[in-house]
Amino acid sequence: MILLATISVLLVVAPFVANGILVLLSALASEFGADPTSILLAVSAFMVPFAIVELFSGAISDVKGRTPVITGGLVGYSVGMALAAASPSLPVFVLAHAIMGASWGFVNPVVIALVSDLSPPDRISSRMGIVAALGSIGVAVAPFLAGYLVAYGWRFFYAILAVISILTAVVMASRRRVSSQSAAGGQLGLFIRILVEEARRPVVILLMLSGLMLAATYLAMTVWISRVFAGVVPETTTGLLLMESGLVAVVTGILAGMLIRRHGAGVTLSVGLISLVLSTGTLLFFYGRADSPNMTAVALALLLVGCAGGMLYPAQMYCSQMFSPERRGAIAGLLTSVQFAGLAAVPVVYEPFFLMSEASLFAALFAASMLYVVVAAVLWSRARDVLRACESGAKNQAHFS
């Protein structure tokens, strides 16, 4: 129970840095005498090393076990959080986020694989829905917490997270080692072969591309809505709107797990993609003027994008855990690495469109969502038979165990 509670806490706090900083943009810009867009460099500084480390950490945990890898990551994450809370300048603040990102890369995909290790094969889909829901709670709570704490000082946000990280590291270190299905008797050199073999599979490549498109659409929406609102809409209002989106994702994440189990990942992907296109389309056609946005349209768009994220994320994670059960850490690492590498590029990729106008930005997001539909259709055409074979094998394993 203690291990499951700790895993739940880690899943909730996972999105805190990337989502909390969006509400703190104005306060941080004032503190460091910088443009709000410059503050977003901290997001990229977090995401780039995070994505690089995730390429390897899942495969390492397949060989060496889950809990030692998670514990080491949490120690480094605590150091980065403490440094961010005490940052005297923007360069130090950005460096702190780089440390946090590299450290969290040893936590994120390994926790997802650990959840699957602890789940019966026929329950993995519902557990991935819960994983998505817990992450969405973090997405909802982080902006609200950051918006509340900004009145007392943005440093409290990072200090609180540092304490949580230290406590979870202590709990994980005290638990017995939890190994993956393939870790027993393994050598560390195996992780290279595992990683290369999985990364060369066409269905895994398509899954990684789908993760990249999730970052370029669903995750990009929250980043750029916050940037568009900086200096125009109060931080508390921005936080409440993002909390609305996160809460919707919580509910739909749980529903997605049940939907996958009953009707398959294809239906779940379809619902998520329809919601995503409607969301970006709402912003494109109904946002209004830059100095007087249509807040009703924004609220509706964030509600729809929350539904999209709640459906798409667990569907993708379910695929990553079923394509190769004995190597689920490696595939989870590949998927989340590409996904967060995409998120790191979001400020740079969309900045030229934002500089032209809000309409150009929203048009780019809408075009990306349509491209996502194409990528997901190709993925599903390849993944359908693979998933059926894997699910059949999982049922047989459950029957004979």
KEFI-409423 format. One record per atom (N, C-alpha, C, CB): x, y, z. Coordinates in steps of 0.05 Angstrom, whole numbers, plus 5000, padded with zeros to 4 digits. Glycine has a CB too. Example, Ala and Ser with C-alpha at 12.3 -4.5 7.8 and 13.67 -1.06 7.14 Angstrom:
526448865156;524649105156;526449345156;522649115181;525749555142;527349795143;525850015157;528249885114;
END
This chain:
501749765000;500050005000;501750255000;498150005024;503950255016;505750485017;506950534990;507850445039;507850314977;509050344950;507050464930;510150074940;504650364930;502550464912;501950754918;500050294914;501850824943;501251104950;503551284941;500851134981;506051194943;508251354934;508251384904;510951224943;507551164890;507351184861;505251384853;506750904849;503051384867;500851574861;501751864864;498351524879;503251914886;504352184891;506152264868;505852194918;507952084859;509752144837;508352204812;511751914833;506252054806;504652104781;503252374782;502651884777;502352454806;500952714809;502952944806;499552734836;505252924818;507153154818;508753164792;509053134841;508652954775;510252954751;509853194733;509452704734;507353294729;507053534711;507353794725;504353524699;508053804751;507954054766;509854264755;508653994795;512354184748;514254384739;513354524713;517054264736;512854354693;512154464667;509554624667;511954234647;507654534684;505054674684;504954904704;502854474691;506354874726;506455094746;507855334736;507654994771;510055304722;511555534713;509955704693;514155434699;507955584680;506355734661;504855964674;504455554646;503955914699;502456114714;504456314727;500755984735;506856234731;508856404744;510456584725;510856234759;509756574699;511256714679;511657014686;509856694652;509457144692;509657434698;511357494722;506857554702;510957334744;512457374768;515457324764;511457194791;516057104749;518857044743;520157254725;519056764731;518657344705;519657554688;520357804703;517657614665;518657874722;519158114739;521558074757;516658184756;521757834769;523957764787;526657784773;523557484799;526857664749;529357654735;529757864714;529657384722;527858044711;528058264691;528258154663;530458424697;526557964656;526657834630;523857834617;527757544632;523857774591;521357744577;520057474584;521757764546;517357454585;516157194592;517056974574;513157224591;517457024548;518356814530;521156714539;518456924501;522856884549;525456794559;525156604582;527157034567;523156634599;522756464621;522056174611;520456564639;520756164588;520155894577;522655734570;518355934552;524955864569;527455714565;527855504587;529855904564;526755564611;526955374633;525455124627;525955504659;523155154613;521654914605;523254744585;518954994591;524554874566;526254724547;528654604561;527154914525;529754754580;532054644595;531354404611;533154864614;528854394621;527854154635;527353924615;525254214650;526153984593;525153774575;527353644559;523153894556;529453794550;531453674533;533053444548;533453884524;534253504571;535553284585;533653064594;537153384609;531253144602;529152954609;528652764587;526553104616;528352864562;527752684540;530152504533;527052854515;532652614536;535052454530;535352224550;537552634530;535052284575;535352074596;533151864593;535252204624;530751954586;528551754584;529051544562;525951904578;530751614542;531451424522;532651174534;533351544501;534151204556;535750984567;534650884593;538551074571;533351054609;532650974636;530650744637;531451214651;528650744619;526750524619;528150254613;524650564599;529950254594;531450014587;533249924610;533050044561;534550124623;536250054646;534549924668;537650314657;532150024673;530549914694;529549634686;528150094700;529249574660;528549304651;530749104660;528249294621;533249204662;535449024668;536149034698;537949104652;536149274710;537049314737;534849334758;538749554739;532349344750;530149374769;529149654770;531049284796;526649684779;525249944778;526050134801;522249904778;525850034826;526150214849;528850344852;525550064874;531150204846;533650344849;533950584829;535950154844;532850544805;533050754785;531250994793;532050654757;528850934803;527051144812;528251304835;524351034820;529451164854;530551294878;532751484871;531551084898;534551394853;536751564845;535751814831;538651414826;533751784814;532552014800;531352214819;530451924781;530052114840;528752294859;530852454876;527052134878;533152334881;535152484896;536152724879;537552294903;536752674853;537552894836;535453104832;538452784809;532953014831;530653194827;530353384852;528053034823;530853274875;530753434900;532853654899;531053264925;535253584890;537353784888;536654004869;540053644879;535553934846;534654134826;532454314837;533754004801;530554204851;528454364863;529454564883;526354174876;531254474900;532454654920;533954884907;534254504939;535454814885;536955024871;535055224858;538754894850;532855124847;530855304834;529655494855;528655154820;529055394878;527855554899;529655774909;526955384923;532355724907;534255924916;535656074894;536455784933;534556054869;535956174846;536156474848;534456104820;538556584845;538856874846;538657014818;541556944858;538656844797;538656964770;537356764751;541457024760;536656854727;535356684707;537156454698;534556854683;539856504693;541556274685;541556054706;544356374680;541656124732;541655914753;538955774753;542256044780;536855924749;534155814748;533855614725;532056034745;534955684702;534955504679;536655254684;535955644654;538955294697;540655064704;539254874723;543355164716;537854984742;536354814761;534354644747;534954994782;533054754727;531054594712;532454384695;529454784694;534854434685;536254224671;536953994689;538854344658;537754054714;538253844733;535753684739;539453954759;533553834743;531053704749;530153524726;528853904754;530453614701;529653464678;531253204675;529953624653;533953224677;535552984675;534852784697;538553064677;534352884721;533752704743;530952574740;533852854770;528952734731;526252624728;526152424705;524252854724;528052444687;528252244665;528651964676;530352314646;529751934700;530051664712;527651584727;532451674730;525651754729;523251694745;520851634727;522651924764;520251814708;517751814694;517051544680;517652034674;518651454660;517951204646;518150964664;519751174622;519950974684;520250744702;517850704720;522850774719;516650924729;514250904745;511950784729;513451184756;511750864704;509650754687;510050454683;509650894659;512550364678;513050084675;512549934702;515950044666;513250064724;512749944750;509749894755;513950114773;508150084747;505250044750;504349794734;503750294740;505349764710;504649534694;505649274706;505749554665;508149284718;509249044731;507448954754;512049104741;506249144768;504649074791;501749014784;504749304811;501049024758;498248984749;497848714735;497449214731;495648584740;494948344723;494748424694;492348214733;495448254675;495448324647;492748444637;496048094630;490548334647;487948434638;487048694651;485848224642;488748794669;488049054682;489849284674;488249014712;491749224656;493649434648;492249674635;495749314629;490249624619;488849844606;487550034626;486749744586;486249924646;484950094666;487050234683;483049924684;489250094689;491450224704;492750454689;493550014712;492950424662;494050644647;492050884647;494550554618;489450824648;487551044651;487851184678;484650934649;488451034699;488851154725;491451314725;488950934747;493551214712;496051354709;495551634696;498151194692;493951624674;493351874661;491752064679;491851824635;489851944693;488152114711;489852244733;485951944723;491652094745;493352204766;495152424755;495051984779;496252384731;497852594719;496152844713;499052494693;493652794705;491853024699;491153174725;489352924686;491053034747;490653174773;492853374777;490452974797;495353284771;497653464773;497353694754;500153314767;496453644729;496053854710;494054064720;495153744683;491953954734;489854134744;490854294769;487353974751;492154154787;492954274813;495254464810;493554054833;497254394793;499654554791;499154854785;501554444770;497554914764;497055194759;495555334781;495455224733;493655194794;492055314816;493955364840;489755124824;495655164846;497455204869;499455424863;498954934874;500555434839;502455644832;501155914832;503655594804;498655934822;497156184822;496656284851;494656154807;496156094869;495656164897;498156254910;494355924912;500356104906;502856154920;504256404909;504655924918;503656494885;505056724874;504656974891;504056774845;502456984906;501957214923;503957214947;499157204934;505056984954;506956964976;509856944967;506256714993;510156894940;512856874929;513056614914;514956884951;514056634889;514156394872;516056184883;515056474844;517956254900;519956064910;518555854928;522056214926;516355914940;514955714956;514055474940;512455844970;513355524915;512455314897;514655094894;511755424869;517055184889;519354994886;520154874913;521655134873;519955024934;520754924960;518854694969;520655144982;516354724964;514354514971;514954264955;511454614965;515554294929;516154064912;518753924921;516354144883;520654084930;523153964940;522653784964;525154184947;520953874982;520353715006;518853454998;518553875025;516953474980;515453244970;517453044957;513253314950;519253144941;521152974927;522952824947;522853134908;523952964967;525652834987;524152615002;526653045007;521652665009;520152475024;519652225007;517452595033;518852254982;518452024965;520951864959;517152114938;523252004958;525851874954;526451694978;528152074950;525851795002;526351635026;524551385026;525751805051;522051415019;520151195018;521150984998;517351285012;521751074973;522650884953;525250734961;523151034926;527050884974;529550754982;529150545004;531550964993;526950575019;526450385041;524950135031;524950525062;523950145007;522349914997;524249704986;520349994975;523349454985;525049244973;525149294943;523948964979;527349194931;527749234902;525549104887;530449124894;524249244868;522249144850;523449114823;519649324850;523648874813;524848814787;522848784765;526648574788;523648834741;521948794718;521848494711;522848954693;520148414692;519848144685;522348024673;517548104666;524148194662;526448104648;529048174663;526548214621;528848284687;531248384700;532948174713;530448584720;531747954721;533247754737;535647654721;531447524745;537947664734;540347554722;541447714698;539947284713;540347954693;541148104670;543748254674;538948294662;544948334652;547348504652;546548784641;549648374635;547848984651;547249254643;547549294613;548949454658;549449154600;549949184572;547549104555;552249024563;545648944566;543348864551;541549094543;541748664568;541649314559;539749524553;540149654526;539849734575;542649654516;543149764490;541849604468;546249784485;542149334470;540849164450;537849184452;541748874455;536749194476;533849214479;532849474467;533049204509;534249694472;533349954462;533449964432;535150174473;535549864420;535849874391;533749694377;538749784383;533349464388;531449274376;528649394376;531449014390;527849514398;525149624399;524849874382;524349694428;526950044382;526850294367;526650244336;529150464373;527450004327;527349944299;524749834289;529649754292;522949764308;520349644300;518549864288;518949514324;517449824264;515750034252;513450124270;514549934226;512149944284;509950014301;510850194324;508449764311;513250144334;514350314356;515150584345;516750174369;516250594321;516950854309;514351024305;518250814281;512250904296;509751044293;508551134320;507650864278;508950974340;508051044367;509551284377;508250804386;512151284372;513851514380;513051774365;516751454375;512451744340;511551974324;508852074335;511251904294;507151894343;504551974355;505052124381;502851724360;506952034397;507652184421;508652464416;509752024437;510252484394;511152754386;508852934379;513052724362;506852824365;504552984357;502853064381;502852844336;502752884402;501352954426;502553204439;501352714446;505253214439;506553444450;506053694434;509553394452;505953664407;505653894389;502754004389;506553824361;500953864402;498153944401;497053984429;496453744386;496453764443;495253784470;497053934489;494753494480;499653854491;501453984510;502054274501;504053824513;502254314475;502854584465;500554774471;503354574435;498154674471;495854854478;496154984505;493254684476;496854824525;497054934552;499355134554;497454714573;501555074540;503855254541;503155524529;506255134526;501955524505;501555764490;499055924499;501255704461;497055794510;494855944522;495956104545;492655754532;497755984561;498956134583;500656364574;500755944600;502156324552;503856534541;502156764530;505756424519;499956694516;498256894504;496957064526;496056764486;496256934549;494957064571;496857224589;493456864588;499457184587;501357314605;501157614601;504257214599;500657764623;500358044622;497658144613;502458164605;495957964604;493258034594;491057944613;492757924566;491357704623;489457574641;490757514668;488257314628;489457564690;490657514716;491557224719;488657584739;493757184735;494856914738;492756724750;497256924756;491056824769;489156654781;487056554761;487756804804;486356724742;484456644721;485656434703;483556884705;488156484695;489656284679;489756014693;492456384671;490456024719;490655784735;488055634736;491555844762;485855784739;483155654741;482455524714;481055854749;483055654692;482455544666;484055284661;482955744644;486555294668;488255054664;487354834683;491155124668;486454914707;485454714726;482954574715;484854834753;481254734702;478854624689;479654404668;477154844675;481554474652;482454284632;483654034645;484654414614;485154064666;486353834680;484253664693;488253934700;482253784705;480153624718;478553464697;478253804733;478053574674;476653434653;478453194644;476053614628;481053234643;482853014635;482852794656;485653124631;482552864682;482352664703;480052474698;482052804731;477652594693;475252424689;475552264663;472752604687;476352394642;476552244616;478752044617;476952444593;480852084633;483051894635;481951634647;485252004651;480351654668;479251414680;477351274661;477651484706;475651434647;473851324627;475351194604;471951534616;477651304597;479251194575;480150914581;481651374569;480950864607;481850594614;479650394611;482850594643;477150464619;474950284616;474150254586;472450394632;474450464571;473750464543;475650274527;473750744531;478250294534;480250124521;479649834527;483050194531;478949774552;478449494560;476049384546;478149484590;473949544542;471449444530;471449454500;469149594542;472549674489;472249714460;474849744445;470649964455;477149744459;479749754446;480850034445;479549644419;483450044439;484850304438;483950474414;487850264437;483050354393;482250504369;479950694374;481450314347;477950604388;475650784395;476551014413;473450624409;478350954432;479351154450;480951364435;481051034472;482651274417;484151464400;482351644384;486151314382;480251524373;478351684356;476951904372;476251494344;476051834395;474652034412;476552254420;473551904438;479052184426;481052384434;481752564410;483552254444;482052454387;482752614364;480552804355;483552434340;478052714357;475752884350;475753124370;473052724351;476053064395;476053284415;478353474410;476353164444;480653374402;482953544397;482453734374;485453374391;481453634352;480853794328;478754014335;479853624304;476653934350;474654124358;475854344376;472353984373;477754274393;478954464411;480554674396;480754324431;482454584379;484054764364;482454924344;486354614349;480354804333;478554954315;477055174330;476554764302;476255124355;474755324370;476555564375;473855204397;479055524382;480955744385;481355894359;483555654397;481655754338;482255874312;479956064303;482755664291;477455974307;475256114295;473756294315;473255924283;474156254341;472456404360;474056544382;470556214373;476756554380;478356674402;477756974406;481256634396;477457114384;476957404386;479557564384;475557474412;479557814395;481857994393;483857924415;480958284395;486358004409;488557954428;488158094455;491258034416;487158344454;486758494478;484158444492;487058784472;482358284478;479758224490;478857944481;477658444481;480157744491;479557464482;476757384491;481657274493;475657204475;473057084481;473456864502;471656974455;473056934527;473756744549;471956494548;473556884575;469556524538;467856294535;468956094516;464956374527;469956194493;471256024473;473755894484;471856174448;475356044499;477755934511;477055714531;479356154525;475055754548;474255554567;473255304553;471955664586;471755334532;470755104517;473054954504;468755194496;474955104492;477254974479;478954824500;479055194465;479354934523;480954794544;479454544555;481654984566;476754564556;475154334564;475554104544;472154414567;475354174518;475653974497;478453864496;474954094470;480554034500;483253934498;483853764523;485254164496;482553814546;482853644569;481753364563;481453764593;479453354550;478253104541;480052954522;475453154528;481253104504;483152984484;485552864498;484053194464;486753014516;489052904530;488452664547;490353114547;486052674561;485152454577;484752204562;482652524592;484052224536;483651984519;486251894506;481552044499;487752084495;490052014478;492351914494;490852264462;492952034517;495251944532;495051664542;495652134556;492851574555;492751294564;492651104541;490351254581;491451174518;491450994495;494250944485;489751114472;495951164484;498651124475;500250964495;499951404471;499951024521;501450874541;500550584542;501051004569;498050524538;497150254537;498550104514;494150234532;498750224491;500250104469;503150054476;500050274444;504450244490;507250214497;507649974516;508350464509;505649924533;505949714553;505049434542;504249774577;503749434519;502849174508;504449084484;499949204500;505749254470;507249174446;509448964453;508549424433;510648994476;512848804484;512948804514;515548894472;511248644528;510948654557;513648614572;509048444566;515448454562;517948404576;519948644572;519248154566;519248834554;520949064550;519349324552;522249044522;517349324569;515549554571;516949804581;513249484589;519049764597;520550004606;521950144583;522649924627;523149984565;524550104542;522550254524;525949884526;520250134518;518350264500;517150514514;516150074492;516550494540;515450724554;517550954553;514750654583;520050884556;522151084555;522451214528;524850964562;522251054506;522351154479;520051344474;522350934459;517651264482;515251424477;515351684492;512751264485;515851674518;515851924534;518152104527;515851854564;520451984518;522752144510;522052314486;525151964504;520852194466;520152344442;517952554449;519252154420;516052474465;513852644473;514952904486;511952504491;516752874505;517653104520;519853254505;518753024547;521253114486;523053264468;521353454451;524653074450;518953354442;517153524427;516253764444;514753374418;515653714470;514753934487;516954134491;513853824514;519454044492;521754224494;521954414470;524354074498;521154314447;521254464422;518854654418;521554284398;516754604434;514254764430;514755064431;512254674451;516155174451;516555464451;517955574426;518055544475;519955424416;521455514393;519855484367;524055354391;518455264364;517055204339;514755394335;515954924339;513255454356;510855624353;511355924357;508755534373;513755994366;514256284371;513956454346;517156314382;514956364322;514556534298;511656584292;515856404274;509956384296;507056424291;505856614311;505656154292;506656604336;505656784357;506457064351;506756694384;508957104341;509857374335;508257504312;512857374328;507257334294;505557434272;502857524283;505157224250;501557344298;498957414310;497857164325;496857504288;495957204343;494656984356;493256804336;492757084377;492056924315;490656764295;492656574281;489256944275;495056664275;497056494262;497856264281;499456664254;498156324307;498856124326;496655904327;499256244354;494155984329;492055794331;491655634304;489455934338;492255764282;492155624256;494255404255;492555824233;496655464266;498855264267;498055034285;501455394277;496755084308;495854874325;493754704312;494854994352;491954834298;489854684284;491054504262;487754874271;492954604247;494354444226;495754204239;496354614210;497054254262;498454034276;496453814285;500054144300;494153904294;492153704303;491153534279;489753844316;490853654256;490053504232;492253304224;489353694209;494753394226;496953204220;497052974240;499653354221;496353034265;496152824285;494152614278;495452944313;491852694266;489852504258;491052314237;487352654246;492552414218;493752244197;495752054210;495252424176;497452144228;499451974241;498051754257;501252144260;495951824272;494551634288;493151424271;492451774306;492151504248;490851304230;492851104219;489451454206;495251194212;497251014203;498250834225;499651174191;498550944249;499350784273;497350564278;499550964297;494750634278;492750434284;492550214263;490050564287;493050284238;493050084217;495249874221;493350214189;497449954234;499649774240;499349644267;502349914239;498249794286;498149694314;495849504320;497949934333;493749514304;491349354310;492049054313;489349394289;493448944294;494048654295;496148594316;495048564268;498048774320;500048734341;498748724368;502148964340;496848914373;495548914399;493848674404;493749164401;492448574383;490848334386;492548094394;489348274360;494948074381;496747854388;497747874416;499047844368;498448114424;499548164451;497348114472;500648444454;494948214467;492748174486;491947884488;490248344477;492047734466;491547454467;493647304484;491447334439;496147384481;498247264497;497947324526;500947354487;497147574532;496747654560;494547494573;496147964562;492347444558;490147294569;490947004574;487747294549;492546894556;493546614560;495346604585;494946514535;497046814588;498846824611;497246834637;500747064609;495147004637;493447034661;492046774666;491447254657;491246624645;489746374649;491446154662;488646274622;494046144654;495745934664;497246004689;497745854642;497146264696;498646354721;496946294746;499346644719;
END
